[in-house]
Amino acid sequence: MELICSLRDSLNHGQACIAGTRIFVQSGIYDKFLAKLTESAKAIKMGDPFSPDTAQGPLVSKTQFDVRRLLVLC
């Protein structure tokens, strides 16, 4: 489940309006879910989009970068 959620929000790299901005999680599993999601997100390789081991290249614009940064900081 955690892999599906982390991939769902990273596959389009912020270039499509289908990316979710919220995940609703039952309170009883919240801490475990957050730990697994964090682990999955940290494992995503960012870098050169032409490198075969890169999963996340650059965002389309500074605006998209700023939006993603605000979502992380909230």
Protein Blocks (a to p, Z undefined) as FASTA:
>chain_A
ZZmmmmmmmmnnopackbcfbdcddfklmmmmmmmmmmmmmmpccdjfkbmkbcbdcdfb
fklmmmmmmmmmZZ
